[in-house]
Each structure stands twice: as structure tokens, then as C-alpha cells.
Amino acid sequence: MQKRNLIYFVCHDLGRGLGAYGAQLPTPRLDAFADGALRFNNAHCASPACSPSRACAMTGLYAHTSGAIGLSHMGWPLAMKHKTSVDDFNAAGYQTILSGVNHERHPRTDRYQVDVTHIWEDWSAERAVGNALTALENRDLSRPFYLNVGVQQPHSSTWKNVGRQIPPLPLDWPEWLPPGMPETPALRAAFRQFAAAVRHMDTAFGCLLDGLDRLGLTSNTIIVFTTDHGMAGPRGKGSLYGLGTEIALLMRVPGGPTGTRDQLISNVDYRSTWCDAVGLPIPEECQGKSFWPCVENANHAHHDALFIERNYHGEKPWRKEPDFIDCYDPMRAVRTRDHLYIRNFEPGNHPAEPTSPCESVPGLSKWEDGLVSWKLPQYPRPAEELYDLRTDPQESLNVVGEPAQDNTLTTLRQRLASWMQSTGDFPPGPPPPRPEAPGWGPNWPGV
């Protein structure tokens, strides 16, 4: 009997922006997929920036361990010495295929046997899915396959295409903002573009499912749908708050269970889990642990805490400089079911990406301006933050200093220090030197 195939579908900047997670967004294909799959309700990324998060997922290593602490095109690509899921499946005799976004390393360097991504447009959802299906039609029929489909939508860089390549939402579609998001006209307009990009991605995912049915692959293929980190916006992507780290994770196993799972899951667990799911040995170097037992048993105990880090994130700051600036802003967090503890290693100053509720700035009109239309807070950022998620799920009240929270604060502070020491983390000292100059690598079209 041939081993199961595995498809790993990763979209950009979604967070949990699906109807299946309660968002008022047009995602009928993914909502239907979730009904026949497992929906993980408490999954988070291990680092809330694109390349670091993807590197964590592919290697099973924390970002500071692998050295992938910033965006690959800002000079922080995952070193080639590190093995990934691609290497695991190559060694096991699978045919490995990439279609679309690869952002943990430079494009076309990640040791896929088949890479059908050649130009920027191949990152779009419709082209990534179309190219993936063509690759499956021409695959080696004697071997199982591992397929990674990476799509750019709904990253904010795609919103400028709403009304062109991306159809706009119907006029009667209700406006939606994530819970806790500031109620401003600019953000409402921005998230309407986000919703259109999400719907475009959802349609493409549906085309992939239809293609798998047509090719007769559905009955022997595990399908994973996920995203790299939280959605963009205040307290979102780039921050260690929930909106920045929460991720959708749907997993359909042929003949397997459906429903929901509530265990704490980190995407640093992905590499171990994919190996476990298809019967491959779990690499010894992995720092994450397989959540496959959670698939088989809803009551299986997994993590009691997640550890999350921010280091660099190449970003176009709110000040509107013309070029990306690589901002070092080290933060670490421990997330449990009941609490979120954040340690800011450069307190006082705020990063170029604001991470606190901010006041709207009127008069901006370009396609991304809704996301940067807020002022930086005027109050100092504290060295420590603690949120009681049982009474404050939006993480709006820092309870550091409240006597009733002293024991929790001490415990989580100690757990973070122990994790940092055991994994060789570097704050509050300087980060390691940048491995190379910014750029997209030798195999990719110029910017």
C-alpha cells in the first residue's frame, strides 16, 4: 500500500480570518472543508513574522536556534545546513513539489525536486493552485508526493489588486473588523480589502480541492491548511499579542476524525507532526513535538505553554520612509490557556510597527494606509506585560503589579528564563550578525 500524500497549503497573513473561526468573512470553501476536517482552535506561530515563522514550521526549530530571525530578503534566509520537511520527504522517497511562495529561504533554493514557481505572479493564489495541479498531473505516479502550495493572498501587498485581479466584495457584504480592532473608517476600508483578498484565496483553495477530486487523489492525501502568523493591523502581525500570533490550522485526514481540537499548538510542531502523520521517523533535532496524538485523541495532553519570539521584521514604518527598514525589537512571550506574559527587552521605545491601540490619523488614502493610519502611543512601553485571558481575552489590561497576579507573574517569568537558557537564546545581548546583504537571491527576478 502506497504511503499517504501530504499537501501543505500556506496562505499569507490570515490569522484566523475564516468563517469557520467566527469571522464574518466570505470563505465558503474553507468553511465546508473545516466541516469535514479537524479545526485546531488554539494554534499559534512561534515567531510572528513571515520568514521566521515559516522557518520554524519547516525546521521544527525556534527562530533563534536556526538563525532565521528576520525576513529572508532582508539578509536572514534560513541557512542551507538546516534540514526541513522537504529533506525528510526527499529521504523517504517522496516526490517533493513547491508551487507559489517560499519565504524561509531565497526562492528556488529549498531542495524541492519540482519547483514550478518562476515569476512574482506565480505567488498569487490562482496561479499557485493552477501550477500545483499541473504538477500533480505530471507527477511521478510510482511515488507518493509532498506538495507545498504557498499563496500571497491575503497579504496587504495584494489589496491594491482588488477591483482588478481580485474581485471586490458585493456592496451589500457587511463590514467586519477583528474583535478589539480600533473602530476607524480607514481600518474598516482596509479590512474590506482584506476580506476581498481572503475570498480570492478561498476560491483558489476550492479549485485545489476540485482538482484533487478530478485526479482521484482525495482518498489518499492528508491536506493541511494554515497560515504563517496573525493578520496585519494594530496589535497584529509582528506583535506577540494574540492577534499577531494566532493562526488557522485545518487538517483533513482521509478516514480520520473531524471536529475540533483545543490543545495549545505551535507551528514549530509542524515538521514533527508531518513525519508522524505519514510514518516517518521524527528528526532528533526538532524542538517542536508532534501533535499527531491530538489528531487521534481529542483528550491528549500536548503543550501547557507556548514560547514565542520576535526579533527582526523588515517593514515600511508608519513614518512612510520609501524603503524597508530592518528593525531589531526583541520580545519574548509565554502563552498558556489562561495567561499571556510578554517580556520587552527594549522597553520605553515603540517599534516601527505599532503594537498597542492607537489613535487614527486622517487623510491617508493609498491601499495600505488603513493599516498604518494610527499614531504611535505616547506612553512608554513596559518591560513586562501580563494579561489574564480568562477575564480579558482581548489583552487590553496589563495586570503586572496586581498582587493577585504576583504568583503567576513569577512563574511565567521563570518559565521564560528557563526556556531561553535551555535553547541558547540571546537577549538581552546583541543579536548574531546578519548572514548576508538584503536581496532575493540569484534565482529570482529583480525587484
Secondary structure as UniProt FT lines:
FT   STRAND          5..11
FT   TURN            15..16
FT   HELIX           19..21
FT   HELIX           28..35
FT   STRAND          38..40
FT   TURN            41..42
FT   STRAND          43..44
FT   HELIX           50..59
FT   HELIX           63..66
FT   HELIX           72..74
FT   TURN            80..81
FT   HELIX           85..91
FT   TURN            92..93
FT   STRAND          95..100
FT   TURN            107..108
FT   STRAND          114..115
FT   HELIX           120..123
FT   HELIX           125..137
FT   TURN            141..142
FT   STRAND          145..150
FT   TURN            153..154
FT   HELIX           156..161
FT   TURN            163..165
FT   TURN            171..172
FT   TURN            179..180
FT   HELIX           185..214
FT   TURN            215..216
FT   HELIX           218..220
FT   STRAND          221..227
FT   TURN            234..235
FT   TURN            237..238
FT   HELIX           242..245
FT   STRAND          249..252
FT   TURN            254..255
FT   STRAND          259..261
FT   STRAND          264..266
FT   HELIX           267..269
FT   HELIX           270..278
FT   TURN            284..285
FT   HELIX           292..296
FT   TURN            298..299
FT   STRAND          306..315
FT   TURN            318..319
FT   STRAND          325..335
FT   STRAND          339..344
FT   TURN            367..371
FT   STRAND          384..388
FT   TURN            389..391
FT   TURN            393..394
FT   TURN            400..401
FT   HELIX           403..405
FT   HELIX           406..422
FT   TURN            423..424
FT   TURN            427..428
FT   TURN            442..443
//
